[in-house]
Amino acid sequence: MTDNEARSGPAPTRGATDRDADLRRRQIAAVARTVFAAEGSSVSVRDVAKAAGITEAAIYRLFSSKRELFEAAILLPLEELARDLGRVAEQFMPASLHERMNLGQEFQRQLAAVVRRITPLLGSALYSETGREFYRERMAPLLEQAGQVTSLAMSPVTRRTVDPRTVFIAMMGMYLGLAADARLGGDEEESLDWEEASRALTELVAFGLLDPRPHDRLRDRTGRPAAAGSDPAPER
């Protein structure tokens, strides 16, 4: 990504210019996220610019301050998550049990991926002098939006019992704990099978802790996949 990229070719339309600026913001924020995660929030905009292969001026054309850049590194993935989860959640209600489990795991997989990306930055963002303002004005509205999306994946009965926003925040909290443990516990990526974690949490959300999936035809009581068309194992 270079400063000359935006100067080449015919003059773009206003819509194309806006899309290009949005793409560049996301590209720069992704680089900034990596730099902040590796070196801490004290790194300079110059450090981010060097990592991105652009000038500081190119960053300041899209971000008014280092604080805005740091917050965008957290918020942009959450915005993308809310959009992506909306597409997944809309498919839940007409789906079969097997399809819902697959969609649920995709839902969890996307949530886990975003949480892993933003966890290293959250401490600095939330526990700073401006942390409460950042959470209330920038992060909380996105969580509210994600909660509304989560409601699409819940039955009417469940929605009356549990607030969808609470469900989403609880799921996010589980992945925050796993991501922090994986990052701080030593081996980071090698310390946790994220695919297995998303599968396990999908089943936890779907069936809870008390009942060992009495209606689950996906796995028998030994943990092996149940044969197609077979009845669930009898309750003990």
C-alpha positions in Angstrom: 0.0 0.0 0.0 1.7 3.2 -1.2 0.7 6.9 -1.4 0.9 6.8 -5.2 -1.9 4.2 -5.5 -4.6 6.7 -5.1 -3.1 9.0 -7.7 -3.0 6.5 -10.6 -5.8 6.0 -13.2 -8.8 8.1 -14.2 -10.5 10.5 -11.8 -12.8 8.4 -9.5 -16.4 9.1 -8.8 -17.5 10.3 -5.4 -18.8 6.9 -4.5 -15.6 5.2 -5.6 -13.6 7.7 -3.7 -15.5 7.0 -0.5 -15.1 3.2 -1.0 -11.4 3.6 -1.6 -11.0 5.8 1.5 -13.0 3.2 3.6 -10.8 0.4 2.2 -7.6 2.3 3.1 -8.9 3.1 6.6 -9.5 -0.6 7.1 -6.1 -1.6 5.7 -4.3 1.0 7.9 -6.4 0.0 11.0 -5.4 -3.7 10.4 -1.7 -2.8 10.3 -2.1 -0.5 13.4 -3.9 -3.4 15.3 -0.9 -5.7 14.6 1.6 -3.0 15.7 -0.3 -2.0 18.8 -0.8 -5.6 19.8 2.9 -6.4 19.4 4.4 -3.2 20.9 1.7 -1.6 23.1 -0.4 1.5 22.8 2.6 3.8 23.3 3.9 3.3 19.7 3.7 6.3 17.5 1.8 7.0 14.3 5.2 7.1 12.6 5.7 3.5 13.7 2.4 2.5 12.2 3.1 4.4 9.0 6.4 2.6 8.7 4.8 -0.8 9.1 2.2 0.1 6.5 4.7 1.4 4.1 3.1 4.9 3.9 3.7 8.3 5.3 2.3 9.8 8.5 0.5 12.4 6.4 -1.3 9.5 4.6 -2.6 8.3 8.0 -3.6 11.7 9.2 -5.7 12.2 6.0 -7.9 9.4 7.2 -7.5 9.5 11.0 -7.6 12.8 12.9 -5.4 11.5 15.7 -3.6 8.5 17.1 -6.5 7.9 19.5 -8.9 7.7 16.6 -6.6 5.2 14.8 -6.3 3.1 18.0 -10.1 3.0 18.5 -10.7 2.2 14.8 -8.4 -0.8 15.2 -10.9 -2.2 17.8 -14.2 -0.9 16.4 -13.9 -1.7 12.7 -13.7 -5.5 13.3 -16.8 -5.2 15.5 -18.7 -3.4 12.8 -17.7 -6.0 10.3 -18.8 -8.7 12.8 -22.2 -7.3 13.3 -22.8 -7.2 9.5 -21.4 -10.8 9.0 -23.4 -12.2 11.9 -26.6 -10.6 10.5 -26.2 -12.7 7.3 -25.6 -15.8 9.3 -28.4 -15.3 11.8 -31.1 -14.6 9.2 -30.7 -18.2 8.0 -31.4 -19.8 11.5 -35.2 -19.9 11.8 -36.0 -21.9 8.6 -33.0 -24.2 9.1 -33.0 -27.8 10.4 -31.2 -28.9 13.6 -28.1 -29.9 11.7 -28.1 -26.7 9.7 -28.6 -24.6 12.8 -25.7 -26.3 14.5 -23.5 -25.6 11.5 -24.7 -22.0 11.3 -24.2 -21.7 15.1 -20.6 -22.8 14.8 -20.0 -20.3 12.0 -21.5 -17.6 14.2 -19.2 -18.6 17.0 -16.2 -19.0 14.7 -16.6 -15.4 13.4 -17.0 -14.1 16.9 -13.9 -15.9 18.1 -11.8 -14.5 15.2 -12.8 -10.9 16.0 -12.3 -11.2 19.7 -8.8 -12.7 19.2 -7.9 -9.7 17.0 -9.0 -7.1 19.5 -8.3 -8.6 22.9 -4.6 -7.3 23.1 -5.9 -3.7 22.6 -9.0 -3.8 24.9 -7.2 -3.4 28.2 -5.6 -0.1 27.1 -8.8 1.1 25.5 -11.2 0.4 28.3 -9.0 1.1 31.4 -7.7 4.4 30.4 -8.9 7.9 31.3 -11.2 7.9 28.3 -12.2 4.2 28.6 -15.7 4.8 29.9 -16.4 7.4 27.2 -15.0 5.0 24.6 -17.2 2.1 25.8 -20.4 4.1 26.2 -20.2 6.1 23.0 -18.4 3.8 20.6 -18.4 0.2 21.7 -21.7 -0.2 23.5 -23.8 0.8 20.4 -22.1 -2.0 18.4 -22.8 -4.5 21.2 -26.4 -3.4 21.1 -26.5 -3.9 17.3 -24.8 -7.4 17.7 -27.4 -8.2 20.3 -30.2 -7.4 17.9 -28.6 -9.7 15.3 -28.2 -12.4 17.9 -32.0 -12.3 18.5 -32.5 -13.5 14.9 -30.9 -16.8 15.9 -33.1 -17.2 19.0 -36.6 -18.7 19.2 -39.4 -16.4 20.4 -39.6 -18.3 23.7 -35.9 -17.9 24.3 -36.0 -14.2 23.5 -38.7 -13.7 26.2 -36.5 -15.6 28.7 -33.0 -14.1 28.0 -32.1 -10.7 26.6 -30.2 -11.2 23.3 -27.7 -8.5 24.1 -26.9 -10.4 27.3 -26.4 -13.6 25.4 -24.0 -11.9 22.9 -22.0 -10.2 25.6 -21.8 -13.5 27.5 -20.5 -15.3 24.4 -18.0 -12.5 23.7 -16.8 -12.7 27.3 -16.1 -16.4 27.0 -13.9 -15.8 24.0 -12.2 -12.8 25.7 -11.3 -15.2 28.6 -10.0 -17.8 26.2 -8.1 -15.3 24.1 -6.4 -13.7 27.2 -5.5 -17.2 28.5 -4.1 -18.3 25.2 -2.1 -15.1 24.8 -0.8 -14.8 28.3 -0.5 -18.5 29.2 2.6 -19.1 27.1 2.2 -20.7 23.7 -0.7 -18.5 22.4 -1.8 -20.1 19.1 -0.6 -23.6 20.1 -2.3 -23.4 23.5 -5.9 -23.7 22.2 -7.7 -25.5 19.4 -10.0 -22.6 18.4 -12.1 -24.8 16.0 -12.8 -27.2 18.8 -13.6 -24.3 21.2 -16.1 -22.8 18.7 -17.7 -26.2 18.4 -17.9 -26.8 22.1 -19.3 -23.3 22.8 -21.9 -23.8 20.0 -23.2 -26.9 21.8 -23.0 -25.1 25.2 -25.2 -22.2 23.9 -27.6 -24.6 22.1 -28.0 -27.2 24.9 -26.8 -25.6 28.1 -24.8 -27.2 30.9 -27.4 -29.3 32.8 -28.8 -31.5 30.0 -26.3 -33.5 28.0 -28.0 -32.8 24.6 -31.0 -35.2 24.9 -32.2 -34.1 21.5 -28.9 -34.0 19.7 -28.7 -36.4 16.8 -25.3 -35.1 15.8 -23.3 -37.1 18.4 -24.0 -40.2 20.4 -23.2 -40.5 24.1 -19.7 -41.6 23.4 -19.0 -38.3 21.6 -18.9 -40.1 18.1 -21.0 -38.7 15.3 -24.4 -40.5 15.4 -25.2 -42.6 12.3 -27.6 -40.9 9.8 -31.2 -41.8 10.6 -30.3 -43.3 14.0 -32.2 -42.5 17.2 -30.5 -40.6 20.0 -29.0 -42.7 22.7 -31.6 -43.2 25.5 -31.5 -41.0 28.6 -30.0 -42.5 31.8 
